[in-house]
Amino acid sequence: MLRMQRYPLDSLDFAVRAVWRARKSGVLRTLIAVPMLIAALMLTGCMTAKIEENREAPTQITSAEAIVLLAKPHLEGTGTEHKFLDCLERKLVGEAHSAGVADAQRAGKKIESRSSLANKPFQIYADSQFVDALYPWLEPSTAPANAQGFTTFLGRPGVAERVGTMGVRFIVWIDGVTQKTDGGGSIACAAGPGGAGCLGLGWWEKHSDYEATVWDLRDGVSVGSVTTDVKGTSVMIGAIAPIPLISPVQSTACDRLAGQLKSFLVGSDEDQPRTVRR
């Protein structure tokens, strides 16, 4: 647990003055900072990432077709973070189109729900507008949860026709979260007339686990999935000033998932059902 404290000046004034003098003389750098830095580097030196692709059918999307990224609905519990979906859109096509459409809508401006980006492998359809256009069939209580439900969804009156006019080829369901799984250590900070300083070492571990399941709206089939699993440890060193050493767990998961998902959607003539692990 990361712990920040302010101690009574009368009890720690002498200690603070000593720490401040040690910082000026360079003694603290040798006696405290270096061992803490070594410990921190040992903790932060470990970040693991796995990616897995399971293809069930060919894809080969074109630049004139669009995808929509949707957080998988959950009646209970925490769903995928909006910022992770925005990150995926930026990595896939260079901009967070859904967030831009939502911001424009709040400002009373009109913007197309479907992107028109040049020199991109495909387009993005804004998530909220897609869900609203197909209301109520993508609400948490009615959204299809599997391939059989997907077939039922496409068979509902007007759904296939409406999807066709929007130019959306694939729904990409994103499921997963980033969460803290462990942590420990502590940092104590004190301030007094002679100066201020922090001593200690705190660390925490995060785990990002996401899955992208791809449904083909044109052919009415599930074409496969891409998953990523990233774990990393971050450290906060208290050596006079707090020094954070952060492992970019969620951003790494976004990079890996977006790169593999783009490759999956673009596909090739030789695509066959397969499972790939990295």
LINNORCOR-V769241 format. One record per residue. N is the residue number from 0. RES is the residue in one small letter. SS is DSSP state (hx for helix, st for strand, lp for the rest). PSI is psi as a letter, one per 20 degrees, with the letter a starting at -180 (NA if undefined). Layout:
N&RES&SS&PSI ; N&RES&SS&PSI
//
This chain:
0&m&lp&p ; 1&l&lp&p ; 2&r&lp&p ; 3&m&lp&p ; 4&q&lp&q ; 5&r&lp&o ; 6&y&lp&q ; 7&p&lp&p ; 8&l&hx&h ; 9&d&hx&h ; 10&s&hx&h ; 11&l&hx&j ; 12&d&hx&g ; 13&f&hx&g ; 14&a&hx&g ; 15&v&hx&g ; 16&r&hx&h ; 17&a&hx&g ; 18&v&hx&g ; 19&w&hx&g ; 20&r&hx&h ; 21&a&hx&h ; 22&r&hx&g ; 23&k&hx&h ; 24&s&hx&i ; 25&g&lp&i ; 26&v&hx&g ; 27&l&hx&h ; 28&r&hx&h ; 29&t&hx&g ; 30&l&hx&h ; 31&i&hx&g ; 32&a&hx&g ; 33&v&hx&g ; 34&p&hx&g ; 35&m&hx&h ; 36&l&hx&g ; 37&i&hx&g ; 38&a&hx&g ; 39&a&hx&g ; 40&l&hx&h ; 41&m&hx&h ; 42&l&hx&g ; 43&t&hx&i ; 44&g&lp&i ; 45&c&lp&o ; 46&m&st&p ; 47&t&st&q ; 48&a&st&p ; 49&k&st&q ; 50&i&st&p ; 51&e&st&p ; 52&e&st&p ; 53&n&st&o ; 54&r&st&p ; 55&e&lp&i ; 56&a&lp&q ; 57&p&lp&q ; 58&t&lp&f ; 59&q&lp&m ; 60&i&lp&q ; 61&t&lp&r ; 62&s&lp&i ; 63&a&lp&i ; 64&e&lp&q ; 65&a&st&q ; 66&i&st&r ; 67&v&st&p ; 68&l&st&p ; 69&l&st&p ; 70&a&st&p ; 71&k&lp&p ; 72&p&lp&q ; 73&h&lp&p ; 74&l&lp&h ; 75&e&lp&q ; 76&g&lp&a ; 77&t&lp&p ; 78&g&lp&r ; 79&t&lp&p ; 80&e&lp&p ; 81&h&hx&h ; 82&k&hx&h ; 83&f&hx&g ; 84&l&hx&g ; 85&d&hx&g ; 86&c&hx&g ; 87&l&hx&g ; 88&e&hx&g ; 89&r&hx&g ; 90&k&hx&h ; 91&l&hx&g ; 92&v&hx&j ; 93&g&lp&i ; 94&e&lp&q ; 95&a&lp&n ; 96&h&hx&g ; 97&s&hx&g ; 98&a&hx&h ; 99&g&hx&h ; 100&v&hx&g ; 101&a&hx&g ; 102&d&hx&g ; 103&a&hx&h ; 104&q&hx&g ; 105&r&hx&h ; 106&a&lp&j ; 107&g&lp&j ; 108&k&lp&q ; 109&k&lp&p ; 110&i&lp&q ; 111&e&lp&p ; 112&s&lp&h ; 113&r&st&p ; 114&s&lp&q ; 115&s&lp&m ; 116&l&lp&p ; 117&a&lp&q ; 118&n&lp&k ; 119&k&lp&q ; 120&p&lp&h ; 121&f&lp&r ; 122&q&st&r ; 123&i&st&p ; 124&y&st&p ; 125&a&lp&p ; 126&d&hx&g ; 127&s&hx&h ; 128&q&hx&h ; 129&f&hx&g ; 130&v&hx&g ; 131&d&hx&h ; 132&a&hx&h ; 133&l&lp&j ; 134&y&lp&p ; 135&p&lp&j ; 136&w&lp&i ; 137&l&lp&j ; 138&e&lp&q ; 139&p&lp&h ; 140&s&lp&i ; 141&t&lp&i ; 142&a&lp&q ; 143&p&lp&p ; 144&a&lp&i ; 145&n&lp&a ; 146&a&hx&h ; 147&q&hx&g ; 148&g&hx&h ; 149&f&hx&g ; 150&t&hx&g ; 151&t&hx&g ; 152&f&hx&g ; 153&l&hx&h ; 154&g&lp&i ; 155&r&lp&q ; 156&p&lp&p ; 157&g&lp&i ; 158&v&hx&g ; 159&a&hx&g ; 160&e&hx&g ; 161&r&hx&g ; 162&v&hx&h ; 163&g&hx&g ; 164&t&hx&h ; 165&m&hx&i ; 166&g&lp&k ; 167&v&st&p ; 168&r&st&g ; 169&f&st&p ; 170&i&st&p ; 171&v&st&o ; 172&w&st&p ; 173&i&st&p ; 174&d&st&p ; 175&g&st&r ; 176&v&st&r ; 177&t&st&p ; 178&q&st&q ; 179&k&st&p ; 180&t&st&i ; 181&d&st&r ; 182&g&st&r ; 183&g&st&a ; 184&g&st&a ; 185&s&st&q ; 186&i&st&p ; 187&a&st&p ; 188&c&st&q ; 189&a&st&q ; 190&a&st&q ; 191&g&st&r ; 192&p&lp&h ; 193&g&lp&i ; 194&g&st&a ; 195&a&st&q ; 196&g&st&r ; 197&c&st&q ; 198&l&st&q ; 199&g&st&a ; 200&l&st&p ; 201&g&st&q ; 202&w&st&q ; 203&w&st&q ; 204&e&st&p ; 205&k&st&q ; 206&h&st&p ; 207&s&st&p ; 208&d&st&o ; 209&y&st&q ; 210&e&st&p ; 211&a&st&o ; 212&t&st&p ; 213&v&st&p ; 214&w&st&p ; 215&d&st&o ; 216&l&lp&h ; 217&r&lp&g ; 218&d&lp&i ; 219&g&lp&k ; 220&v&st&q ; 221&s&st&p ; 222&v&st&i ; 223&g&st&a ; 224&s&st&q ; 225&v&st&p ; 226&t&st&q ; 227&t&st&q ; 228&d&st&o ; 229&v&st&p ; 230&k&st&q ; 231&g&st&q ; 232&t&st&p ; 233&s&st&q ; 234&v&st&q ; 235&m&st&o ; 236&i&st&p ; 237&g&st&n ; 238&a&st&n ; 239&i&st&f ; 240&a&lp&q ; 241&p&st&p ; 242&i&st&o ; 243&p&st&p ; 244&l&st&n ; 245&i&lp&p ; 246&s&lp&p ; 247&p&lp&m ; 248&v&hx&g ; 249&q&hx&g ; 250&s&hx&h ; 251&t&hx&g ; 252&a&hx&g ; 253&c&hx&g ; 254&d&hx&g ; 255&r&hx&g ; 256&l&hx&g ; 257&a&hx&g ; 258&g&hx&g ; 259&q&hx&h ; 260&l&hx&g ; 261&k&hx&g ; 262&s&hx&h ; 263&f&hx&g ; 264&l&hx&g ; 265&v&hx&g ; 266&g&lp&a ; 267&s&lp&r ; 268&d&lp&i ; 269&e&lp&j ; 270&d&lp&p ; 271&q&lp&q ; 272&p&lp&p ; 273&r&st&r ; 274&t&st&p ; 275&v&st&p ; 276&r&st&p ; 277&r&lp&NA
//
